[in-house]
Amino acid sequence: MTMLKQLLPQSHAPRWIVTGIDLFIAVTALYGAALLRFEFAIPANEWEVWLHFLPIFLAVRLGCAMAFRTYAGIIRHTGLADARRLLVSNLIGTLVLAVANFAWALQGTGAYLIPFSILGIEWLIATGAMISSRWFVKWLYVYNRRLPGVQTQVAIFGAGEAGLIAKHTIDRELGDSSMRVIAFIDDDKSKVGKKLEGVDVYNASEAERLFQRGRVDRVILSIQNLDSERRRQMVDMALRHGVRPLDVPPVDKWINGELSVGQIQELHIEDLLGRKPIALSAEAAAQSITGKRVCITGAAGSIGSEIVRQVLVQKPSAVLAIDQAETPLHDLHVELTRTGSQDAVDLQVGDIRDGEQLKETLIGFQPDVVFHAAAYKHVPLMEKQPWQAFETNVLGTQRTLQAAIASGCARFVMISTDKAVNPTSVMGCTKRLAELLVLHEGSKANIHTVITRFGNVLGSNGSVIPLFRQQIERGGPITVTDAEVTRYFMTIPEAVSLVLEASALGEKNNVFVFDMGESVRILDLAHKMIALAGLEVDKGIEVVITGLRPGEKLHEELLSQHEALLPTHHEKIMRAETPGTLTDEHLAQLAELSSDKGNHQAAIDLLSKLIPEYQP
């Protein structure tokens, strides 16, 4: 092993050495061709001919090497392009020698300088030897880099172009990745049972047997547009046998159009929970945003910042982004500056609880549409501070709507939550009351009001997935409130796409609900995240059941018993027919409580009265 490392230079071979070796191979091939032509008994007079032909031969071969830059490729990374360049260079050289042979015959006695058969045989031998020598050196480097340490055995799911690129990347950067591809897995029956660059192609059932026998350490998901359900099945199969899945990023994220081993990363749990994306109408969103003045509250939060991003795509005439959290708002400013969008957005530190300031701001801005995403959302915290939840989620929403109406805004879109349905928490109850307020006050004003209601969004600030990830990084334990607790999940971009499309749909005072698919058992989610991290439950990390927190539900709902679902233009988007229950007397009670700042019990009492299904 030491000798092999010493023989193989660590830096690239000088071009003159590569060219010299190629010329040596060419001369050797010419001699070999002459031996074959004369049946290993070269006549004495042929050596005199060689004295005239050899300088011409070397000049032609050297000229073609310079013209086609056959010396320019890095030998250890030889590929098909290098082989093709050698093939063409030698072919052109042989054709030039053939023309010279004809010219010699025409100007002389009519005899050819060298038999054409020798030229043909030399081309075959020289081309094959030059290409083979490069591949041999490449193999030596690969073999040398495999010697130290234990190799990680890898299977690639997808025997197509992306799978081949992944294999080439691993082979090229073998010393850095320590991975070796031992199998391809593919659902295409025409590929199963064949070899791809010397590697066997298996179907899924055969691959599972490889997993069972412990022959595979990792599986790379290379298929770019893999169906989400098939992706989940493949990952589940791998995790059952302790095989860690890796992911190839989309092509548009490759560095300079080329994949590197560093980009083949651990699979994220978000990639497994996301359902098949629901196709929404970009045209509908564009109609309500393009050329319009847009205001977004809670603009620095997970949902609000994504609304800012997606709104900018639709080219509004102006965007006002409001949030009371200074540091996250500055982070958004840094992001917008990085993408060159900082001048398109007016970022303002503002509080939706300050009705007068908000009204003054919106009257000055004159928005066409307001997206209201500002809210307190953490259930346990709001259980301890009901007044703060009431002031922000209820009064803040009311004041934002009133400011929008005063400014002449045409559309008001409120972001709600599934926790507002049959609420068991202060937070959920305040969001439900905010919904009713928007429906009540919006019906009496010249404004188009829309409410969007959905479940948990993947990766949002304070959500369960970032929490589990932090707990795993610390070595555990992972805390789950109940073994049977379930939640609905959707991606942040998908949730915001719903918000934008809903803003352009239907008549005023609509509540839109998403078909969220199947709910996810949180304990299963924890187990899967542990497996993705390469750990085992109760061996590498512990899962602790802590019990449901105050106000927390076992299972979330998207529709209350008082609501009916109505279809819309999209089968995955439904409209909840929500009866209005607030009266002017209730509004007076809200106004009275608004002056009784910090009275938690009074807030709970009023919430219980106005939302009968809420039981503190």
Beta strands, then each sheet from edge to edge (+ up, - down):
strand 1: 152-157
strand 2: 179-185
strand 3: 195-196
strand 4: 199-202
strand 5: 218-221
strand 6: 244-247
strand 7: 265-266
strand 8: 293-297
strand 9: 318-323
strand 10: 345-349
strand 11: 369-372
strand 12: 411-417
strand 13: 448-454
strand 14: 456-458
strand 15: 478-480
strand 16: 486-487
strand 17: 489-491
strand 18: 510-514
strand 19: 520-521
strand 20: 543-545
strand 21: 564-567
strand 22: 573-577
sheet 1: 3+ 4- 2- 1- 5- 6- 7+
sheet 2: 10+ 9+ 8+ 11+ 12+ 13+ 18+ 22- 21+
sheet 3: 14+ 17+
sheet 4: 15+ 20+
sheet 5: 16+ 19-
end
